[in-house]
Amino acid sequence: MDITLIALFMVLGLLLNSTALWIAAKIVKAEFTFQQAVIASAATTTVSLIPGVGWILSFAVLFFIIKQFSDVNIWPDAILMVLISRIITLVITLGLFGAPI
C-alpha cells in the first residue's frame, strides 16, 4: 500500500476518533475541547502501535488524558465518554463501509 494512502487513512481515523470523543464529551457534559480530543486521540493512536500490549495501554492513556484535561470522574463520566465515542466510531465506520450481511 502506498505511504500516502496509509497517512491519509491515519489522518481520517484521527479526525473520526477526535470528533467522536468530542461529541461524547458533549453528551456527558464534560468540559473537553476539540483540540484536547485531537491530542487524546493522537496519543492513544501512537501508544496503540506498541506490539502486543499497545491496545490495552491506549485505554489507560486515554483515561489519563481525559482525567488531566477535564474535571470528570473516571466513573461514570470518563468511562461513558470512551464507550459513547467507540459506539459513534463504530456506527460511522459501518455506515461508510457497510455492515456485513
trRosetta pair geometry for C-beta under 8 A, 3 or more apart (Angstrom, degrees):
i j d omega theta_ij theta_ji phi_ij phi_ji
1 5 5.6 -109 173 79 97 124
1 6 5.7 109 116 -56 117 98
2 5 4.4 87 68 6 93 106
2 6 7.1 -161 95 -7 49 84
3 6 5.5 -51 -148 36 37 114
3 7 6.3 38 153 -19 67 105
4 7 5.7 -54 -148 38 31 111
4 8 6.3 35 151 -22 64 106
5 8 5.5 -50 -146 34 32 115
5 9 6.5 31 155 -16 64 104
6 9 5.9 -56 -151 38 30 109
6 10 6.4 31 152 -19 64 106
7 10 5.6 -54 -147 36 32 113
7 11 6.4 31 155 -18 66 105
8 11 5.9 -56 -148 37 30 109
8 12 6.3 27 155 -15 65 108
9 12 5.7 -54 -142 41 32 110
9 13 6.1 35 156 -20 65 107
10 13 5.7 -54 -146 38 29 112
10 14 6.3 32 154 -21 63 105
10 45 7.4 120 -161 172 93 144
11 14 5.6 -52 -147 35 31 113
11 15 6.4 32 153 -18 64 106
12 15 5.7 -53 -146 38 32 112
12 16 6.2 33 154 -19 65 107
13 16 5.6 -53 -144 38 31 111
13 17 6.1 26 159 -14 66 108
13 45 7.2 126 114 -114 115 136
14 17 6.0 -57 -143 41 27 107
14 18 6.0 28 158 -19 63 111
14 38 7.0 55 163 -146 102 77
14 41 5.3 131 -153 127 70 123
14 42 6.1 36 -140 -80 124 73
14 45 6.2 -61 -92 -26 90 161
15 18 5.8 -56 -142 38 26 111
15 19 6.2 25 159 -18 63 109
16 19 6.0 -58 -147 37 26 108
16 20 6.3 23 157 -16 63 110
16 89 6.0 100 144 -126 106 89
16 92 6.2 -169 -154 100 115 145
16 93 7.6 84 172 -64 153 87
17 20 5.8 -56 -144 39 30 110
17 21 6.2 29 157 -18 65 107
17 41 4.2 142 105 -135 114 125
17 44 7.8 -136 157 72 147 122
17 45 7.3 158 49 -59 161 112
17 85 7.1 61 -161 166 64 117
17 89 6.1 18 -98 -97 63 134
18 21 5.9 -57 -147 38 28 109
18 22 6.2 28 155 -18 64 109
18 34 6.7 70 158 -169 108 76
18 37 4.4 116 -161 127 74 101
18 38 4.5 23 -125 -85 143 60
18 40 7.7 138 -112 62 75 85
18 41 4.4 -99 -69 0 78 151
19 22 5.7 -56 -146 38 30 112
19 23 6.3 30 155 -18 65 106
19 34 7.7 9 -98 -136 54 103
19 37 7.5 122 -59 131 19 145
20 23 5.8 -53 -145 37 31 110
20 24 6.3 33 153 -20 64 107
20 84 7.9 -176 170 121 87 70
20 85 4.1 111 132 -157 97 77
20 86 7.5 117 145 -52 140 20
20 88 4.0 171 -139 89 103 122
20 89 4.6 -50 -56 -55 172 84
20 92 7.2 -129 -75 7 117 137
21 24 5.6 -52 -146 37 32 114
21 25 6.5 37 152 -23 63 102
21 32 7.5 -97 143 137 91 139
21 37 4.3 165 89 -145 113 108
21 40 6.2 -151 155 83 165 130
21 41 6.3 -158 5 -60 143 104
21 81 6.7 49 -154 166 73 101
21 82 7.9 2 -117 -101 91 48
21 85 4.4 23 -85 -118 55 149
22 25 5.6 -49 -151 31 32 114
22 26 6.8 34 150 -18 62 102
22 32 6.7 -156 -122 111 58 101
22 33 7.6 -21 -123 151 108 26
22 34 4.9 14 -106 -103 149 70
22 37 4.2 -80 -59 -34 88 165
23 26 5.6 -53 -154 34 35 113
23 27 6.5 38 148 -23 66 103
23 84 7.6 -132 105 134 86 112
23 85 7.2 139 62 -103 85 75
23 88 5.9 136 76 -116 133 169
24 27 5.5 -51 -149 32 35 114
24 28 6.5 14 159 -1 68 105
24 80 7.4 180 -179 129 104 70
24 81 4.5 117 131 -154 116 61
24 82 7.4 136 145 -43 160 14
24 83 7.9 154 -144 68 136 51
24 84 3.8 149 -126 89 105 112
24 85 4.0 -79 -18 -55 147 83
24 88 6.6 -138 -55 0 97 135
25 28 6.3 -65 -144 49 30 94
25 30 4.4 -89 -158 66 83 104
25 31 7.8 -64 171 81 118 5
25 32 3.6 -102 -149 54 156 127
25 37 7.0 -127 -6 -75 136 116
25 70 7.3 -166 -141 -69 120 159
25 81 5.6 33 -78 -130 62 120
26 29 7.3 26 -175 -81 32 38
26 30 7.9 -84 -56 45 21 69
27 80 7.8 -127 101 141 108 110
27 81 8.0 159 61 -106 97 63
27 84 5.6 -141 64 175 147 164
28 72 7.2 47 125 -123 127 141
28 76 7.9 -154 -141 113 126 87
28 77 5.1 136 160 -144 136 77
28 80 5.1 133 -88 98 135 122
28 81 5.5 -90 19 -69 145 82
28 84 7.1 -175 -34 11 106 149
30 66 7.8 -2 163 -169 159 100
30 70 4.9 35 176 -178 109 157
30 71 7.9 -176 -150 54 84 61
30 72 4.7 -24 -118 -59 122 129
30 77 5.8 121 -73 -179 120 122
30 81 6.3 -26 12 -78 149 133
31 70 5.4 162 70 -131 70 98
31 71 6.8 30 40 20 111 92
32 36 5.4 -121 -167 83 71 133
32 37 6.3 86 149 -57 105 91
32 66 7.2 -19 -108 -138 137 78
32 69 6.2 76 -123 118 83 118
32 70 4.9 -43 -72 -63 90 134
32 81 7.6 78 2 -138 165 146
33 36 4.7 101 56 6 77 101
33 37 7.1 -135 102 -4 45 86
34 37 5.3 -52 -150 35 38 115
34 38 6.5 42 150 -22 67 100
35 38 5.6 -49 -150 32 34 113
35 39 6.6 35 151 -17 64 103
36 39 5.6 -51 -148 36 35 112
36 40 6.3 35 153 -18 66 106
36 65 7.7 166 179 159 88 103
36 69 4.5 130 -157 -168 135 151
36 70 7.6 118 144 -44 159 93
37 40 5.7 -53 -144 39 32 111
37 41 6.1 31 156 -18 65 108
38 41 5.8 -56 -144 39 29 109
38 42 6.1 28 157 -19 65 108
39 42 5.9 -56 -144 37 27 109
39 43 6.3 25 157 -17 63 108
39 65 6.9 -165 113 -165 96 136
39 69 7.8 146 73 -76 127 144
40 43 5.9 -57 -146 37 28 109
40 44 6.2 19 160 -12 64 110
40 62 5.9 78 -179 -133 105 69
40 65 4.3 167 -110 113 92 143
40 66 6.5 58 -121 -60 147 70
40 69 7.2 -92 -57 3 116 149
41 44 6.0 -59 -142 41 28 105
41 45 6.1 30 158 -21 64 109
42 45 5.8 -55 -145 37 27 112
42 46 6.3 29 156 -19 62 108
43 46 5.8 -57 -150 36 29 111
43 47 6.3 22 156 -14 65 108
43 61 5.5 -145 134 156 108 128
43 62 7.7 165 89 -79 103 56
43 65 6.0 142 61 -61 148 149
44 47 5.8 -54 -142 41 33 108
44 48 6.1 38 156 -26 65 108
44 58 4.2 86 -165 -168 82 95
44 59 7.7 67 -140 -66 119 28
44 61 5.3 174 -93 88 71 115
44 62 4.7 28 -85 -66 135 96
44 65 7.7 -112 -45 17 97 140
45 48 5.7 -54 -146 32 28 114
45 49 7.3 39 152 -31 58 97
45 58 7.4 71 -63 -134 20 129
46 49 6.1 -50 -168 13 35 115
47 50 6.2 -28 -178 -2 53 112
47 54 5.8 169 143 -156 59 82
47 57 5.1 -125 164 113 118 106
47 58 4.6 163 90 -89 107 71
47 61 4.9 143 6 -5 164 156
48 54 4.5 103 -161 148 30 106
48 55 5.5 52 -140 -91 91 50
48 57 7.5 -173 -83 71 47 86
48 58 4.0 10 -67 -61 90 145
49 54 5.7 -153 56 -148 20 157
50 53 6.0 -35 113 71 116 76
50 54 3.4 159 56 -78 74 99
50 57 6.3 7 49 44 137 143
51 54 6.6 42 -23 -14 10 116
53 56 5.7 -61 -168 46 67 105
53 57 5.5 65 137 -23 89 110
54 57 5.6 -62 -140 43 31 110
54 58 6.1 40 159 -32 67 104
55 58 5.8 -47 -150 23 28 116
55 59 7.5 29 152 -17 57 97
56 59 6.0 -48 -162 27 40 110
56 60 7.0 38 144 -15 65 103
57 60 5.4 -54 -153 37 42 114
57 61 6.2 42 150 -19 72 104
58 61 5.6 -51 -145 38 34 112
58 62 6.2 39 153 -24 64 105
59 62 5.5 -51 -146 34 32 115
59 63 6.5 29 157 -15 65 103
59 82 7.3 69 -142 -157 88 152
60 63 6.0 -55 -149 38 29 107
60 64 6.3 31 152 -20 63 109
61 64 5.6 -56 -146 38 31 114
61 65 6.2 28 157 -17 66 107
62 65 6.0 -56 -146 38 28 106
62 66 6.3 28 156 -18 64 107
62 82 6.2 99 129 -104 135 119
63 66 5.7 -53 -144 37 31 112
63 67 6.2 31 156 -19 64 108
63 74 6.3 37 -167 -129 118 99
63 78 5.5 84 -136 155 80 136
63 79 8.0 13 -108 -73 112 63
63 82 7.2 -36 -75 -49 81 141
64 67 5.8 -60 -150 38 27 111
64 68 6.3 23 154 -17 65 110
65 68 5.6 -56 -143 39 32 110
65 69 6.0 18 164 -9 68 113
66 69 6.3 -65 -140 44 24 100
66 70 6.1 -32 179 33 64 109
66 72 6.6 -43 154 57 101 123
66 78 4.7 134 111 -131 141 106
66 81 6.2 158 -138 78 147 148
66 82 7.6 -100 -36 -53 157 96
67 70 7.3 -80 -127 59 15 71
67 72 7.1 -107 -104 68 53 79
67 74 6.7 -10 -83 -74 118 82
67 78 6.4 -13 -63 -87 79 150
72 77 3.6 -127 -168 108 118 141
72 78 5.3 146 111 -53 122 80
72 81 7.3 76 117 -22 171 135
73 76 7.1 41 85 23 107 42
73 77 5.4 107 53 23 67 108
73 78 6.9 -126 104 -3 38 97
74 77 7.6 153 125 57 3 77
74 78 4.8 -49 -136 42 41 130
74 79 6.5 57 161 -32 64 94
75 78 7.4 -58 -56 45 31 87
75 79 5.6 12 -102 5 64 129
76 79 6.0 -80 -160 54 46 105
76 80 5.2 43 153 -26 85 117
77 80 5.9 -63 -144 39 22 108
77 81 6.3 26 158 -24 63 105
78 81 5.5 -49 -148 30 32 115
78 82 6.6 28 155 -15 64 103
79 82 5.9 -55 -151 37 32 108
79 83 6.3 29 153 -15 66 109
80 83 5.7 -55 -141 41 33 110
80 84 5.8 30 161 -18 68 110
81 84 6.1 -58 -142 40 23 106
81 85 6.1 21 159 -17 62 111
82 85 5.9 -57 -144 38 27 109
82 86 6.3 26 157 -18 63 108
83 86 5.9 -58 -149 37 28 109
83 87 6.4 28 154 -18 64 107
84 87 5.7 -54 -148 36 32 112
84 88 6.3 34 153 -20 66 105
85 88 5.6 -51 -146 36 33 113
85 89 6.3 35 154 -19 65 106
86 89 5.6 -52 -145 37 32 113
86 90 6.3 35 154 -21 64 106
87 90 5.7 -53 -147 36 30 112
87 91 6.3 29 155 -18 64 106
88 91 5.9 -56 -147 37 29 109
88 92 6.3 25 156 -15 65 108
89 92 5.9 -58 -146 40 28 108
89 93 6.1 28 157 -18 65 111
90 93 5.8 -57 -144 39 27 110
90 94 6.2 23 159 -14 64 108
91 94 6.0 -56 -145 40 27 107
91 95 6.2 29 154 -21 62 110
92 95 5.5 -57 -147 38 30 114
92 96 6.3 26 156 -18 66 107
93 96 5.9 -56 -145 37 29 107
93 97 6.1 -14 171 18 66 112
94 97 6.7 -73 -129 57 24 81
94 98 7.1 -46 -176 130 58 8
94 99 4.7 28 -168 -73 111 85
